[in-house]
Amino acid sequence: MPNQTPEKKPDAVRETRLESAGEFVVEQHPTPPKGPADKTIHPRRPLPPVPEKAPKPDADEAPDK
């Protein structure tokens, strides 16, 4: 099996301890809560116009047959 290298194992694995966030209650709501009044999501930019059909090629740029 070419191009295989042996796996490198770290000498020591450092353990990270996370502090508890405490207890909380999760509630189900039919709609999300209203956000702050001073913050809004930006409006979506309009999409560029799409032509109804492909433009006709110019007579000067006609492909050679």
Rosetta blueprint (number, residue, H / E / L):
1 M L
2 P L
3 N L
4 Q L
5 T L
6 P L
7 E L
8 K L
9 K L
10 P L
11 D L
12 A L
13 V L
14 R L
15 E L
16 T L
17 R L
18 L L
19 E L
20 S L
21 A L
22 G L
23 E L
24 F L
25 V L
26 V L
27 E L
28 Q L
29 H L
30 P L
31 T L
32 P L
33 P L
34 K L
35 G L
36 P L
37 A L
38 D L
39 K L
40 T L
41 I L
42 H L
43 P L
44 R L
45 R L
46 P L
47 L L
48 P L
49 P L
50 V L
51 P L
52 E L
53 K L
54 A L
55 P L
56 K L
57 P L
58 D L
59 A L
60 D L
61 E L
62 A L
63 P L
64 D L
65 K L
